[in-house]
Amino acid sequence: MKNITFINAGAGSGKTFSLTDKLYSFIKDGRCRGDQVMLTTFTKNAAEEIRQRAFTKLLENGKTEDAIALQNAFIGTVHSVGYRMIGKFCYLIGISPEIRELSEEDTDFYFSQAISAVPTPEDLNKIAELSEKFQFQAWDGGFTSSYNPNKWQDHVKKIIGEARRNNINDLSEDGLSFSKSLEFISAVLGGGNQKELDLKKISSETEEVIKYLEQLPDNKNVTIKKAGQELKTNLYTKKSSYAVFLDIFDTASDILNRKDSTHIPSQNLVNMLGSFYQSSTMFNDIVDYMRLIFKISGNCLKEFEDYKKKHALVDFSDMETLFLELLDKPEVETELKQTIRILMVDEFQDSNPIQLAIFLKLAEIVEQSIWVGDPKQAIYGFNGSDPVMVSKLLELFYKENESNLRLQLLKNSWRSRPDLVSIVNKMFGKSLENQSFPAIISKEDVLGQGSGIEQWKKEKFMSKESIELSPRDSISLIPVRNEDEEGFATAASTLALSHWHFINKFKGAGNKAQFSYYLGKKIKKLLTEDIKVFDKTKKQVRSLKPSDIAILCRKNSEVKAISSELLNNGIEAAAIVEGLSSTAEYRLLINILNYIADQGNSLSITEIMLLIKEEEEITAESLLENRLTFLSKAPSKDDADSSAYFNYLQQWGKEHPFIKNLESFAANSRHLSVPELIEKMFAVLELRKFISAWGNSEQRLANIQQLIKYAWEYDDYCVKLNIASSLIGFVVWMGLNSERNNQAASASENAVNVLTYHKSKGLEWPFVILTSLDYKYNKGFLHKDFFRMSVKMEGDLDIKNPLQNRYINFIFWPFGGKEKIMGYEEDIFTSQIYQEAETSKRNETIRLLYVGMTRARDYLVTTSLKEIDSHWFNLACGHDEAWTLKSKTQANVSNQITDLFDHPVNINYQVQADPDENFSPAYEDPEYKPGIYFEKQGIKLQDNPKYVSPSRLKAEKEVKVEYVIDFNNRIKTGKFENEALLGNCLHDILYLWPENPDSAKVEAIIGRHNLMGQVNVSDTLIAVQKTKEYILSLKPIASYREMPMRMSMDTKILAGSADLVLEFEKELFLIDYKSYPGSIKEVLDPKSKHFAGIYAGQLDAYAEMLEAAIGKKVIRKMIYFAVLGKIVELV
Amino acid sequence: MITIHYSEFFDEGVYTEHTHDNKCSVNTMWLGSMGLLGFLEREFGLTGNYTDTIDRTNTYSAALKRHLITDPDAFYAKAFETDEMGVTKDLLRWRDDLVFLGWKNMNAVGQPFRLRTLALVEQNFCDQHFHFGIPDRWQNILNSAGSTSNEFDIIILVYDNPEQIHPFYRKLFNCLGEHIEFKDLNTTISIKDNNLGIIKSLLLGKAVDKGNFRPLCEDQSFSVLHLKDNHVAAELMADQIRQGFRPVVINDDNKILDYYLMSNGLPASGSRLDNSNPLIVQLFKLIAVSLTGPLNVFNLLSLLQCPYSPIPKPLASNLARKLIEKPGVNNSDWKESINRYFSDQEVSESDRNRLKTKQEEVELLLNFNFDQTAETSRVKSVYAILKNWADKHSLPEIYKHSDEERNQFAYLSSLSEGLLSNLMDEGEAITSMKLMKLIEGIYQPASFPNQSAQACTVERVASPACLLGNPSILIWLDCYNSTYKTDQLTFLYQEEVEFLTLNGIEIYLPSHRVKHIYEKDKRGILSAVEQCLLVIVEKHNGASTTLHPLIAEILSFLPEKSDVQCQISDIEIITKYKPHYHFTSESKLPPEKLRWKINNPENFTRRDLESASSIDTLIQHPFEWVIRYQGRLNTGNSFTLPDLFTLKGIIAHATTASILNLYSGNANFLLTDSLIREHLDEKIREEGLVFLLTEMKFEYEELARKYTYAIQSLLEIIRENDLKVVGCEYSRENHIDGIGKVAGTIDLVLERKGGQQVIFDLKWTKNNKKYQTKVEEGKDIQLAIYHALLNNNPHTAYFMFDSGKLYTRHTFIGNNVITVNVTGILSEKDVLSKASNSFTYRWEELAKGDIEIGDNAKLEDLAYFNETDDRSLIPLDSDKKNKYADKYSGLELFKGKIY
């Protein structure tokens, strides 16, 4: 590794500023040009922000050239930089330059296409059999789950994804991944050391148990009999799944314990199933499944790679794997050495293994690397980054810190108020201590400003230039903000830290619903309290706005619940809320599309009539009444001519003004692409007006924008994947992904932000509310996290080859919807592998709260509900139960001082309760706020073009045509379809008359018009000569060929060019060329469609323009029929 | 003398102050690079009908291919193998860029290997008729430009900075010598003592005191307006224009502004559809649907719903409806529809041949090939039909299409022609993959005219570079989403750059290109005389926008508290025109109701014939029944094919009928897995095409696996119980007391040895328990009705395809038979009697205009529930507390579930 500086940048320490500043300095110092930088970020927005900031800074400092050059630098996410690299060097890896980027959802679709032929029918049968035994579950997004026979596809996809993300190529039985997975499952489940299960016996004994239970009297046996019934149904439908064995064991144990300890079938079952999870039957099933999945994955991996190559597709992982592959090519290395000098990496801690390998390789190529990151904010372990690997790499910087591996520390907090900085320092200084290392660092590498930092350096460094900092010292930041100067008052209400505790119950709601309900009410109240926040732009305090508030949640489902509750309280939410397809605006759009596709769709017409009411009194009921009346007047269907009946039906709704507009819109717009159609529809049909009338107009209009965006995405998707786009295609595509059923997140100032902790990374708000603090990281850990596929590394990290010895540990939960294994889980909990896995999750959980707490600029609120423990918060406090955040019953607001830390922190502690202990929530209807629209005047026919070509003008009066001259030279032409082409060709040749073109030149022109053999060259040459002779014979004082002219005529512009204008002392002649190859008779015959008089309008217009511009009268208007070799005059 | 005002950007239209001065000008032109090329070609006698891109690409592709014969390891060989057209387009772009630079040293010593390869390919390419591209044409001009004659009486005023233009133009302008005059538009800039003046000074790098910025209420000369989206921006602008505001508008993608101008009764200002994929042109891809397998049913439906297609519209609509009902193609309905359409046409004798030809064409287009390979001749025929059809539609004398549509038909024709020419060298057969690649290689989104500019419209240009004059009021309506990235010559390696430079070729540096555009953008703002308004929107085409780099620069000039960044509410201050705002009055969406009450129940009419399912619907979901059978509102969505479960049921039914037909006539019938597959596949083609999609492979396997198990299980039950198959899809009609005439098609009728009839109703459902409960609770109306239709007390049962189980209240033997809890069971007759009561009850409600919805309502809130016992009614489907809703009704809007 050479010349790498790692800048440790805690949350709010000015990372972006520092990166931009470094970038600027490099350019200013002449160490690189603006386009010689490669900078990777975690998000597109971050990349754009840095590019913009640096661009502006360079411009401000007069570095215009570099600022402009910077626009072409490699700045973006690793993927986008990879994409550009692949585009540039595609031939080196044999892929098409027209690479098309696959989104993740496209990847799923194409993956299933690509691998469709991989598993054999036998494989699929075996998989189906095993899947039923393991009863793989699909969660519905809430609390229920059901059997998912397609889970194996997820397993295969995940294995392939990890394999590619970690460059693991060997998925065979001899490979590290398979053997390590086997080792793992053996260690956890005892390696199948118990004998085989007698499935037949288990089945027959179970039937005995069921019979026994059926015979029990109903009285007092409700529960156990129900268990028996369930067993019966499950035995029939789920066959011999391992989850059912757990039920059988439980039921049999229950019988023995509570009904009849001598019941033989139950005894037999308990004996047989006592440790069935260690039986060779189950172990072999698991191994069979693993083997099959690895085999299929290996084959699919290859198949998918081939498929993508053939279709020139590049997916998300490819951007990285191919990028890495390219860096091994000498040509690439040479090119990059010459064109890139500096590599900058933002959010380094979130790098996945392959990205790490890329950065390490690039570090060898470029002159200087700057990696910026904060290990405390590594929160994407679940998504492919490897905090352990990153940490091992960074350890080298902390320990060695020499010129090649230099460590710098951003020590200031610019973001948060001092109290918030202080609490974060204290909490996480302790709880993250064991995740960091002592750091050797020099004084100059501690970066920051202000007296605080100078004092700190004095204390820590004393007289030394370099010291070893403890982890706590490198974690803590020194606040820069000064509340007094900013204008914060000192009253309790302005305390930086608050806690909201909600205590009431209400009927029939779960905890989440209660919490959301109270939170919604509390925020509504908060917004009336005139809280002051500091405006960074205006540098002064101002009142809190809804958009200043962010509510952070652990899960997306909580985001949705809280957002809905805010909406119920009449507060807009900037969050992802489901249900786009249930909105009236979506329904209207689909109905309009339906109508365009099928104008006989009576349901769509009726729904449109209901959504866009002709009169306010119209209701759904009245529409049905109208429909019934309408139908009652229909002609009989059974008449000989049933078409009268069907024609009558077609009249339904056709008098409705909107449907009338729609009909004409459809007739004029059906040729448009899907997004163009929708955009035009929105504008021309005045949908804003109708949609706004339903209330909540901002959200609805934002939803329309969302739909427009989807329509464009669909259009793009079709081009990318070579699919024909169509209305049906769009509607089907919309339904393919549930993500597209999300409503638009409001971007209004009136919207409170609701998002997950993960999504909050990199963002900040004046007022942050932390929820989900009761989250228990190890709840359900066994079946959700421990029995889950992961990527591990055998042995130590090899910096030269960081991807070496990585393997996939493939494991899955084989007990369906069950969460426990008859007490055996206790043994697993104490195993080392479990402990390691749990520690890793615990560490990441603490880091996630660090991210959440450091988002707040001015206020941070923690929350709790009833008696529920704040597990997460306590975990991050580093000492259990220190601050329980529960059991508070005060109904009034109090200002507490808590001594959780080594000095007291003021906290504004509030308990939220409703006077009624047990009530049902009721919401007021949000007040209707009228939407705004622009009054329109209605569509105007667009039949008055601005630009008019003289050739389109008709003569105002009749003209005569007279012969002028016959050159006696008909140009011989063949028969061809394109007369206009002949015209162009002859015009271009006749244009050259002054220079007397030779036959080679004329031949070349004819040839370039693809008319060789169809237009006789020598005839054409003669025509040019005759033309010249004739013109010269007229003795003009000047001649103008293809004379451009242009004139404003009232509101229009007349523009064209006259073929030939001859100027005389006092007058002008006008000659126009025509290529009509027919007979002169037609030209002279006023009844013929080739009559020369039809050009009078055109020539009159030229004449008018010429007279206006030159001031001489056009006295002759002639037409030269070049093919016929004759000139006629319009009189 | 002709005066040409030139900038390479003027092809997109120019703004000059003189456009409307009512003067006539002659011998003056405003030309962009393409315009100048055409002009000079005519001057030098170099005009021609230059080949279109598709032909040229085909020619270059052939040259690349030829080169590979002698150099199989050429640098592009591998990529070419996977994507011929993609590689061709890319390398042709390289080649053109190089030729434009003046590269022609095919045999230069030491040429880097990629350039050397391209030089060798060039030898193959240049000898072809179609090789001439724009760079070649420019080079031809350059060769002729040195020898201008006396007749060349022209002056070209160039408004581009000579240091920033492409080196080719510099060379050309040098050659044209005295005919060229460079003009610096910035010399015409006026700087006033206002905010706009300060911005202009800062943009020009002059030192100005930013403290002199005045608030917007005092100085409206410069403002940055932040709006929600491009629709709001266009709507606002149209409103202001309507009131008399007359700015010059910069707006590239102008169609939205045009739409709002038009809906304001104003003349459109001219717009294009850029990078567009219009529906007519999609036929190029859609028409291939029948050529090879797997048949994509969605594409087929799209083809049939396409606004225009070579398949006659009434026939296409009819087939689309059929496809939605029964998503298959080889079924009898389908074929009959096509035949009937043509036989029903009444045509004169003279048109008979034309009709016959049309029928042959349609039959060719709709003759489906399920294999992965197609006969090339058929592909050619299909595309020839498409081309001819598109050609006809592009001619105004034949069809009255708008200009916009005609352009699209012409493009469709050229695409088809491109494909046909590509197919010329193909063998007898072509694979699906190859055909797809060809289509993909040829297809390109294109630009089409959208709306022509109208008289009296507002002045609009596409970009700041099109401003030749200095507008008094300037609005830049799409001042966002620009970057200064360029791919100008970025394909070159450094060593190639060095080689070319050493060989006297001047490279056009990306930074020069970017600077050129940046200066033009700047010029836009500098040109404004009195007022400049920059519009930034949060969303364009629904997606968040990014800041224009130039705006970022300008924003950095502004003092912190400056209010020139403003909102829509400030528009009146800026333009002096009050927006025509209107406020919507509330229009309520239908509320959620337990039941409806209507006033004209007399219009409800008894149906001549009911079915088991309609009776069940009336009892359980009267609202759905009313809408469907009384309101006759077709609840089907024009886009939606049946869901997978329904389809599985349809296919399983049809397959079972076909297998049992074989079985019933053959005592030694052996049902093998392959026989099952054979029948299943046939039915899938006829009724369930979705399962043929490649991405549905695993669903198909799952269907086949489950169905195989189920049909074997069914046969086993039939055999073990010694049943004789009487008939499948057995249609019967009967009068049922209290209901009237009822018809039904019974899935399977069997007979026990003693003659006792047996009815099996076949179901594909995830929820076996649902049917178990129906029997248990006496709600199996369907079985009861079927029971009555046969009229001889048959035994009934539900057979489940998903699990292969038989649920029955009667006695059958077999492992897969589940006898439903016999205690307290109701017989079919009892159920029928209840059904009849319920039917009467619902009609009594309807007669009063009462229609129950009751989705998820508490049971005790429903009158029907409260009277169930007293009047001996069929119990409602519920979870014992709340009534179940009909999940598939699609009537959410009426039911108040849409918000």
Interface residues (C-beta under 8 A of the other chain):
Chain A: D35 E48 Q52 F55 T56 L59 E60 G62 T64 E65 I68 A69 Q71 N72 K88 C90 Y91 G94 I95 S96 P97 E98 F109 S112 Q113 S116 A117 P121 L124 N125 A128 P149 N150 Q153 T233 Y236 T237 K309 K310 A312 E331 T334 E335 Q338 T339 T537 K538 K539 G579 S582 T583 A584 R587 I590 L593 N594 A597 D598 N601 S602 L603 S604 T606 E607 L610 L611 K613 E616 T619 A620 E621 L624 E625 R627 L628 T629 L631 S632 L649 N668 R670 H671 L672 S673 V674 P675 E676 L677 E679 K680 F682 A683 V684 E686 R688 K689 F690 S692 A693 W694 G695 S697 L701 Q705 Q706 L707 I708 K709 Y710 A711 W712 D715 C718 V719 N722 I723 A724 S725 S726 L727 I728 G729 V731 V732 A747 Y928 P930 G931 I932 Y933 F934 E935 K936 Q937 G938 I939 K940 Q942 N944 P945 K946 Y947 L981 N984 C985 D988 I989 Y991 L992 P994 E995 P997 K1001 A1004 I1005 G1007 R1008 H1009 N1010 L1011 Y1040 E1042 M1043 P1044 M1045 R1046 M1047 S1048 D1050 T1051 K1052 I1053 M1105 L1106 A1108 A1109 I1110
Chain B: I2 T19 H20 D21 N22 K23 C24 S25 V26 N27 T28 M29 R42 G45 L46 T47 G48 N49 Y50 F75 Y76 K78 A79 E81 T82 D83 M85 G86 V87 K89 D90 R114 F132 S149 E151 G205 K228 D229 H231 A234 E235 L236 A238 D239 R242 K255 I256 Y259 Y260 M262 S263 N264 G265 L266 P267 A268 G270 L273 S276 N277 P278 L279 I280 Q282 L283 F284 K285 L286 F298 N299 L301 S302 Q305 C306 P307 Y308 S317 A320 R321 S402 E404 E405 Q408 M433 M436 I439 E440 Y443 P445 Q451 S452 A453 Q454 A455 C456 T457 T483 Y484 K485 T486 T490 F491 Y493 Q494 E495 P510 S511 V514 K515 Y518 E538 K539 N541 G542 A543 T546 L547 P549 A552 E553 S556 E560 K561 P579 H580 Y581 H582 F583 T584 S585 E586 S587 K588 L589 P590 W596 K597 I598 N599 N600 N603 F604 V626 I627 Q630 G631 R632 L633 N634 T635 G636 N637 S638 F639 T640 T694 E695 K697 F698 E701 E702 R705 N768 K769 S803 K805 I818 G890 E892 L893 F894 G896 K897 I898 Y899
